[in-house]
Amino acid sequence: MARSHYRRPSALVVLGAMVLDELLGDPTNRWHPVRWFGIGVDRLEGRVYADSRASGVVLWSLALVPSVVLPPLLRPGGRIVETLGLWLTFGGRSLVREAEVLAALLEAGDLPGARIRLGNLVGRDTAELDPEEIVRAAIESLAENTTDAVLGPLWWYAVGGLSGALAFRSSNTLDAMVGHQNRRYQNFGYFSAKVDDLAVMPAAILGVIVSWLGARSEQRRRIGHLIALAPQHPSLNAGLIEAAFAGALGVNLGGMNHYRGQAVSTPRLGGGSPPDVRALHTASRLARQVFWRSALVTALAIIAGS
């Protein structure tokens, strides 16, 4: 019988990759594989683009080939190489670092600098936001990106090993590149956007669960109440995790946002006070707690399934 190229997920790989992310963060130089992936997608798009959903399926299929091909090639490197591979799908420490830098700018009274820096976290228009809206945008992005940066790779590693984590990261990046509701990508990026929605959903649910488990009784009641409002959000996944963060932090999230001048309304989540810089610091700590709780849950699930 031919030897399978699939390697069972490892709890030690999960914890090792988390430690690397905590200590080193997400590599930001030109050698990062996500950068190479983006360059590859740009070239593929130039070859297969057409204003049709079928062409978008072709792009997605070709873009995910490396996530299937690479793990068997890396297998001789053992669990160390697998740990490095999983680490490269994470972006948790870098996400929290951006929030901390933004908080420092606001505390220093550098509103123009904070508006510019916020552009690293959000896609909405930032040029006219006041400090309160900057903090709200940052917390919402911090919440939503916990699923993209850590929880998604964790979940799909547990399901499909390193190929699963790489496929999630590739699909998520592809959605960020072509999954836009504009004239060029409305059809071409449709499939990538829908697949990413489905792939992120389990991670968003995991985030809600670990947020609820780590909360006090009053926070749990708020989270339970706000989760019911999540379907009103334009993105159900974002609504779920933002509701969890709003309930745990006791602040108001949601409201009117603008993207390239177009207004988009999201449901008001909270019932508490508007978020301030202290809430942003607390949200950063909460995000790290969610990362580690999710990693521990994932590791325990892998052990239990062994």
C-alpha positions in Angstrom: 0.0 0.0 0.0 1.3 3.4 -0.9 2.3 5.5 2.1 0.0 8.4 2.8 1.4 11.9 2.6 -1.0 13.0 5.3 0.6 13.7 8.7 -1.7 13.7 11.7 -1.9 17.1 13.5 0.3 17.5 16.6 -0.6 19.3 19.8 3.2 20.1 20.2 3.2 21.7 16.8 0.3 23.9 17.8 1.9 25.1 21.0 5.3 25.5 19.3 3.8 27.7 16.6 2.0 29.8 19.1 5.2 30.3 21.1 7.0 31.4 17.9 4.2 33.8 17.1 4.3 35.2 20.6 8.0 35.7 20.6 8.7 36.7 17.0 5.4 37.9 15.5 4.5 37.6 11.9 7.5 38.1 9.6 7.1 41.3 7.6 10.0 41.1 5.2 10.0 40.3 1.5 10.7 36.6 2.2 7.4 36.0 3.9 5.5 33.2 2.0 2.3 35.3 2.0 4.1 38.0 0.0 5.1 35.3 -2.5 1.6 34.0 -2.6 0.3 37.5 -3.3 2.7 38.0 -6.2 1.7 34.6 -7.6 -2.0 35.5 -7.3 -1.4 38.8 -9.1 0.3 36.9 -12.0 -2.5 34.3 -12.1 -5.1 37.0 -12.2 -3.5 38.5 -15.2 -3.8 35.2 -17.0 -7.2 33.9 -16.0 -9.2 37.1 -15.3 -12.6 37.4 -16.9 -15.8 39.1 -15.6 -17.3 35.7 -14.6 -17.7 33.5 -11.6 -16.3 30.5 -13.5 -13.0 32.3 -13.9 -12.9 33.1 -10.2 -13.3 29.4 -9.5 -10.3 28.7 -11.7 -8.2 31.3 -9.9 -9.1 29.9 -6.5 -8.3 26.3 -7.6 -4.9 27.2 -9.0 -4.0 29.5 -6.1 -4.6 26.7 -3.5 -2.4 24.1 -5.3 0.7 25.0 -3.2 -1.1 24.3 0.0 -1.7 20.7 -1.2 1.7 20.2 -2.8 4.1 21.8 -0.3 3.3 19.8 3.0 4.3 16.4 1.5 7.5 18.0 0.2 8.3 19.4 3.6 7.5 16.2 5.5 11.2 15.0 5.6 11.8 18.0 7.8 9.7 16.5 10.5 7.7 18.3 13.2 10.1 21.2 13.4 9.5 22.2 9.8 5.8 21.6 10.3 5.9 24.0 13.3 7.6 26.6 11.3 5.0 26.2 8.5 2.1 26.6 10.9 3.7 29.6 12.6 3.9 31.3 9.1 0.1 31.0 8.9 -0.3 33.0 12.1 -0.4 36.8 12.5 -1.7 37.2 16.1 1.3 39.0 17.7 1.6 41.4 14.8 -2.1 42.2 15.0 -1.9 43.0 18.7 1.2 45.0 18.1 -0.6 47.2 15.6 -3.4 47.9 18.2 -0.8 48.7 20.8 1.0 51.2 18.5 -2.3 52.8 17.7 -3.1 53.2 21.3 0.2 54.8 22.0 -0.4 57.4 19.2 -3.8 58.3 20.7 -2.3 58.6 24.1 0.3 61.0 22.7 -2.4 63.1 21.1 -1.2 62.3 17.6 -4.6 62.1 15.9 -3.3 62.4 12.3 -0.7 59.6 12.9 -3.4 57.4 14.5 -5.7 57.9 11.5 -2.9 56.8 9.2 -1.9 53.9 11.4 -5.4 52.7 11.6 -5.2 52.0 7.9 -3.0 49.0 8.7 -6.0 47.4 10.5 -9.1 48.5 8.7 -10.4 49.0 5.2 -12.8 51.8 6.1 -12.2 55.5 5.5 -10.2 56.9 8.4 -9.3 60.5 7.4 -12.1 62.2 9.4 -12.5 59.8 12.4 -12.3 61.2 15.9 -10.5 59.3 18.7 -13.6 57.4 19.8 -14.3 56.2 16.3 -10.7 55.2 15.8 -10.8 53.1 18.9 -14.1 51.5 17.9 -12.7 50.7 14.5 -9.5 49.2 16.0 -11.4 47.0 18.4 -13.8 45.8 15.7 -10.8 44.9 13.5 -8.9 43.3 16.3 -11.9 41.1 17.1 -12.6 40.2 13.5 -9.0 39.5 12.7 -8.6 37.1 15.6 -10.3 34.6 13.4 -8.2 35.3 10.3 -4.9 35.6 12.1 -4.9 32.7 14.5 -8.2 30.8 15.1 -8.8 29.9 11.4 -5.3 28.4 11.0 -5.7 26.6 14.3 -9.1 25.1 13.3 -8.0 24.0 9.9 -4.7 22.6 11.1 -6.7 20.4 13.5 -9.0 19.3 10.6 -6.5 18.9 7.8 -2.9 19.2 9.2 -0.5 21.7 7.7 -2.3 21.5 4.3 -5.5 22.6 6.0 -3.8 25.6 7.7 -2.0 26.6 4.5 -5.2 26.3 2.5 -7.1 28.5 5.0 -4.4 31.2 4.9 -4.3 31.1 1.1 -8.1 31.3 0.8 -8.2 34.1 3.3 -5.5 36.1 1.5 -7.2 35.5 -1.8 -10.5 36.9 -0.4 -8.6 40.0 0.8 -7.2 40.4 -2.7 -10.2 39.7 -5.0 -13.2 39.3 -2.7 -14.4 42.9 -3.1 -17.9 44.1 -4.1 -16.7 46.4 -6.9 -17.1 46.4 -10.6 -13.9 44.3 -11.3 -14.3 41.7 -8.6 -18.1 41.4 -8.1 -18.2 38.2 -10.2 -14.6 37.2 -10.4 -14.1 37.3 -6.6 -17.5 35.9 -5.7 -16.3 32.3 -5.2 -13.3 33.3 -3.2 -15.4 35.5 -0.9 -18.0 32.8 -0.3 -15.4 30.1 0.4 -13.7 32.3 2.9 -17.0 33.0 4.6 -17.5 29.3 5.1 -13.9 28.7 6.1 -14.0 31.4 8.8 -17.3 30.4 10.3 -15.9 27.6 12.6 -13.2 29.9 13.8 -15.7 32.6 14.6 -17.8 30.2 16.6 -14.6 28.9 18.4 -13.8 32.6 19.3 -17.2 33.1 20.7 -17.0 29.9 22.8 -13.6 30.6 24.3 -14.6 34.3 25.0 -17.6 33.1 26.8 -15.7 30.4 28.8 -13.2 33.0 29.9 -15.8 35.6 30.9 -17.4 36.4 34.2 -21.1 35.7 34.7 -22.2 39.3 33.8 -20.0 39.3 30.7 -21.4 35.9 29.7 -25.0 37.3 29.9 -24.0 40.2 27.7 -22.3 38.0 25.2 -25.3 35.7 25.0 -27.6 38.7 24.5 -25.4 40.3 21.8 -24.9 37.1 19.8 -28.5 37.2 18.9 -27.8 40.5 17.0 -24.9 39.0 14.9 -27.1 38.0 12.0 -27.9 41.7 11.4 -24.2 42.4 10.6 -23.3 42.5 6.9 -20.8 39.7 7.8 -22.2 37.1 10.1 -18.6 36.0 11.1 -17.6 39.5 12.0 -20.9 40.0 13.9 -20.3 36.9 16.0 -16.8 37.7 17.2 -17.5 41.5 17.6 -20.5 40.6 19.7 -18.3 38.4 21.9 -15.7 41.2 22.3 -18.3 43.8 23.0 -19.9 41.7 25.7 -16.6 40.8 27.3 -15.3 44.4 27.2 -18.6 46.0 28.2 -18.4 48.6 25.5 -20.4 49.7 22.5 -19.3 48.5 19.0 -21.0 48.9 15.7 -22.5 51.9 13.9 -22.0 53.7 10.6 -18.8 53.1 8.7 -17.7 54.5 5.3 -15.8 52.6 2.7 -14.5 54.7 -0.2 -17.3 57.2 0.6 -20.0 54.5 0.7 -21.9 54.3 4.0 -22.3 50.8 5.6 -24.3 50.3 8.8 -23.6 47.6 11.3 -25.7 46.8 14.3 -25.1 48.4 17.6 -23.5 45.9 19.9 -23.0 46.6 23.5 -25.1 48.5 25.9 -22.0 49.8 27.7 -20.0 53.0 27.2 -18.2 54.1 24.0 -14.8 52.5 23.9 -11.7 54.6 24.9 -8.0 54.0 24.7 -8.1 51.9 27.9 -10.7 49.7 26.3 -8.3 49.2 23.3 -5.5 48.1 25.7 -8.0 45.7 27.3 -9.1 44.4 23.9 -5.5 43.7 23.0 -5.2 41.6 26.1 -8.5 39.9 25.4 -7.3 39.0 21.8 -4.2 37.3 23.2 -6.2 35.4 25.7 -8.5 34.2 22.9 -5.5 33.1 20.9 -4.1 31.0 23.7 -7.4 29.6 24.9 -8.1 28.5 21.3 -4.7 27.0 21.0 -5.2 25.0 24.2 -8.6 23.8 23.1 -7.2 22.8 19.7 -4.3 21.0 21.3 -6.6 19.1 23.7 -8.9 18.2 20.8 -6.0 16.8 18.9 -4.8 14.8 21.8 -8.3 13.5 22.5 -8.6 12.4 18.8 -5.3 10.6 18.7 
